[in-house]
Amino acid sequence: MARLDKLRRRGYGEQLGAGWRLARLVLYYPVSALVRLTYRNIERIPAQGPMIVVTNHVSHIDPFLVAKFLLDAARTPRFLAKEAIFDVPVIGWGMRAMGHIPVKRGSVHARQSLAGAVAALDRGEVIVLHPEGTVTRDPAGWPMIGKTGAARLASLVPGVPVIPIAQWGVQDNIDLYKRKVKLVPRPRHTISVGEPVDLSGYRDRTPDVRLLQEITDTIMRRLRADVAELRGLPAPTGDLYRWVRPSERKPGDAA
C-alpha cells in the first residue's frame, strides 16, 4: 500500500542544517511541483542512527527525488557523488554546504571519501550511494552491475544497516540521454523502501576484491528484485547487465 504521509515533524528525526534549509527552499519545492511522488514503506526509514542507503539510478534527476524522500522521512541525506559535480560553480559550494562527499575513483582519494563516509556514519548520519555509478543503460531499465563502493563501506561498518530504495517512473518523461524532457502531464515517480539487505554471511570473511564483488552483486540483485516488485514484473534471473564506457570497451562488451 502506498504511503503518502511525511515523517518530518517536530521532535522526530533530524533537524536541517543551514545548507539543507537553503536547498529545501531552492530545490525541494520546485521538485514537488514538477514531479508527483508516491512513497511506499517510508516508515522503514529509522528516525535516528546511521544507515547506508543504496538505490537504483533511472534518471539524472532521481538523486533530487531520493533526497526529497529522505527529507520527508525526517533524515538528512549525504550523497557520495562524483568529484566533477563539486567543481561546478555554485553547485559545488552547495554540495559541500549540505555535507555531501566527493568521490574520485581509482585513486587514494577514493579511500579518503570512504573515510569521510565512515566518520559521518559514526556520527549517526545517512550516506546515500548509487552503486551503478551512472544512470542505468540496461535496455529494460533494470539495475546494472554495481561498483564496489557500497560494499567497501558496508565492510568497514558491519553494524550499520544497508537499506535498499527502489524507484521507478520519472525516466519515462525525463531521459537526458535521449534529450527527452516531458513535464506535461506531470511525471509520476514511486520510491519504495525495502528491508535491510542481509550481509551477515560476509562479516567473518576477508574483504578482498572477490568478496567485495560478491557483496555488490548481492546488493544489486536485491535492488533488481525490489524494482521488479515495484514494476509489477517478474525479477530477471540472469546476470546483471554490464555496461562499459566507449573508451574502455573491448570486443564483446555491451554497447
C-alpha positions in Angstrom: 0.0 0.0 0.0 1.4 3.4 -0.9 2.3 5.7 2.0 1.9 9.4 1.1 2.4 10.8 4.6 5.6 12.6 5.6 7.5 11.8 8.8 9.3 15.2 9.2 7.7 16.8 12.2 8.8 18.5 15.5 10.6 16.0 17.8 11.0 13.3 15.1 14.2 12.6 13.2 16.9 15.1 12.4 16.8 18.9 12.2 18.0 20.5 9.0 21.3 22.4 8.9 21.7 25.8 7.1 22.8 24.3 3.8 19.8 22.0 3.7 17.4 24.7 4.7 18.5 26.7 1.7 18.4 23.6 -0.6 14.9 23.0 0.6 13.8 26.4 -0.4 15.6 26.4 -3.8 15.1 22.7 -4.9 12.6 20.9 -2.6 9.5 22.9 -3.6 10.2 23.1 -7.3 10.7 19.3 -7.4 7.5 18.9 -5.5 5.7 20.9 -8.2 7.3 19.2 -11.2 7.1 15.5 -10.2 4.2 13.7 -8.5 5.9 11.4 -5.9 4.4 8.3 -4.3 6.1 6.8 -1.2 6.0 3.2 -0.1 7.2 1.9 3.2 8.6 5.3 4.3 8.2 4.1 7.9 11.1 1.7 7.4 13.5 4.6 7.5 14.8 4.8 11.1 14.2 8.1 12.9 17.8 8.2 14.0 21.1 6.3 13.8 23.4 5.6 10.9 22.4 3.9 7.7 23.7 3.2 4.3 21.1 3.8 1.6 21.6 2.1 -1.8 19.3 3.0 -4.7 19.0 2.2 -8.4 19.6 5.0 -10.8 17.0 5.6 -13.6 17.2 9.3 -14.4 19.6 12.2 -14.0 17.1 13.9 -11.7 16.4 10.9 -9.4 19.0 12.0 -6.8 16.8 15.1 -6.2 13.8 12.8 -5.7 15.6 10.5 -3.3 16.9 13.5 -1.4 13.3 14.9 -1.1 12.1 11.5 0.0 14.7 11.2 2.8 14.0 14.8 3.9 10.3 13.8 4.1 11.4 10.8 6.2 13.0 13.3 8.6 16.5 12.3 7.7 19.3 14.4 6.2 21.0 12.5 3.2 24.6 12.8 2.4 25.5 11.5 -1.0 28.8 10.0 -2.2 28.9 11.8 -5.6 31.3 12.2 -8.5 34.0 14.8 -7.8 33.3 16.6 -11.0 29.9 17.8 -9.6 31.8 19.6 -6.8 33.8 21.5 -9.4 30.7 23.2 -10.9 30.4 26.8 -9.6 27.7 27.4 -7.0 26.6 23.8 -7.2 29.9 22.6 -5.8 29.5 25.1 -2.9 26.0 23.9 -2.3 27.1 20.2 -2.3 29.7 20.9 0.3 27.4 23.1 2.4 24.9 20.1 2.5 27.7 17.7 3.7 27.9 15.6 0.5 31.2 13.7 -0.1 33.1 13.9 -3.3 34.4 10.7 -4.8 37.4 10.4 -7.2 37.5 6.8 -8.4 40.7 4.8 -8.9 42.9 6.7 -6.6 43.9 7.2 -3.0 41.2 9.9 -2.8 38.6 7.1 -3.0 39.8 5.8 0.3 39.6 9.3 1.7 36.0 9.5 0.6 35.2 6.3 2.4 36.9 7.6 5.5 34.7 10.6 5.3 31.6 8.4 4.9 32.6 6.3 7.9 33.1 9.4 10.0 29.6 10.5 9.0 28.1 7.1 9.9 29.9 7.3 13.3 28.0 10.5 13.9 24.8 8.7 13.2 24.2 10.2 9.7 22.8 8.8 6.5 25.0 8.0 3.5 23.4 7.5 0.1 25.0 5.7 -2.9 24.0 4.9 -6.4 26.2 1.7 -6.7 25.8 1.7 -10.5 27.7 5.0 -10.7 25.6 6.2 -13.6 22.1 6.1 -14.9 21.3 2.5 -15.9 22.0 1.6 -19.5 20.2 -1.8 -19.2 17.8 -1.9 -22.2 14.9 -2.7 -20.0 15.9 -0.3 -17.2 16.9 -2.9 -14.6 19.8 -2.2 -12.2 23.2 -3.0 -13.7 26.4 -4.4 -12.2 27.5 -2.1 -9.4 30.7 -0.5 -8.4 32.1 -1.9 -5.1 32.0 1.4 -3.1 28.9 0.4 -1.1 30.3 -3.0 -0.4 33.6 -1.4 0.8 31.7 1.0 3.0 29.5 -1.7 4.5 32.5 -3.9 5.3 34.1 -1.0 7.3 30.9 -0.5 9.4 29.4 -4.0 9.7 26.8 -3.0 12.3 25.2 -0.3 10.1 22.1 -1.4 8.1 22.2 -1.3 4.3 18.8 -0.1 3.2 17.7 -0.5 -0.4 15.5 2.1 -2.0 13.9 1.1 -5.3 12.5 3.8 -7.6 10.7 3.9 -11.0 8.7 6.2 -13.2 10.3 9.6 -14.0 12.6 8.1 -16.6 9.6 7.8 -18.9 9.4 11.6 -19.0 12.9 12.7 -18.4 15.7 11.0 -20.2 18.7 13.2 -20.9 20.5 10.5 -22.9 17.7 10.7 -25.4 17.2 14.5 -24.9 13.7 13.9 -23.7 12.0 16.2 -21.2 8.3 16.0 -21.0 6.7 17.7 -17.9 3.1 17.6 -19.1 1.3 15.6 -17.9 3.2 15.8 -14.6 5.6 12.9 -14.3 4.9 10.2 -11.7 7.6 8.5 -9.7 7.4 5.9 -7.0 10.0 5.4 -4.3 9.9 2.3 -2.1 12.0 1.3 0.9 12.9 -2.4 1.3 14.0 -4.3 4.3 17.8 -4.1 5.1 20.0 -6.2 2.9 21.2 -9.2 4.8 25.0 -9.2 4.6 25.7 -11.2 7.8 27.1 -14.1 5.9 30.1 -11.9 4.7 31.1 -10.5 8.1 33.7 -13.1 9.1 35.4 -13.1 5.7 38.4 -11.0 4.5 37.1 -8.2 2.3 39.2 -8.9 -0.8 38.3 -7.9 -4.3 36.3 -11.1 -4.9 34.3 -10.8 -1.7 33.6 -7.1 -2.4 32.2 -8.0 -5.8 30.0 -10.8 -4.2 28.6 -8.3 -1.7 28.0 -5.8 -4.5 26.2 -8.4 -6.6 24.0 -9.3 -3.6 23.1 -5.6 -3.2 22.3 -5.1 -6.9 20.3 -8.3 -7.2 18.3 -7.2 -4.2 17.7 -3.8 -5.8 16.7 -5.6 -9.0 14.1 -7.8 -7.1 12.7 -4.7 -5.4 12.4 -2.8 -8.6 10.7 -5.8 -10.2 8.1 -5.7 -7.4 7.7 -2.0 -7.9 7.1 -2.5 -11.6 4.8 -5.5 -11.1 7.0 -7.7 -13.2 8.9 -11.0 -12.5 12.5 -10.3 -11.5 15.1 -11.2 -14.1 17.1 -14.3 -13.3 20.1 -13.9 -15.5 23.3 -11.9 -15.0 23.3 -8.3 -14.1 23.8 -6.1 -17.2 27.3 -4.9 -17.7 27.8 -1.6 -19.4 31.3 -0.4 -20.4 32.2 3.2 -21.3 33.0 3.6 -25.0 36.6 4.5 -24.2 37.1 1.3 -22.2 35.3 -1.2 -24.5 36.7 -4.4 -25.7 35.2 -6.9 -28.2 32.1 -8.4 -26.8 31.3 -5.6 -24.3 27.8 -4.2 -24.2 27.2 -1.0 -26.2 
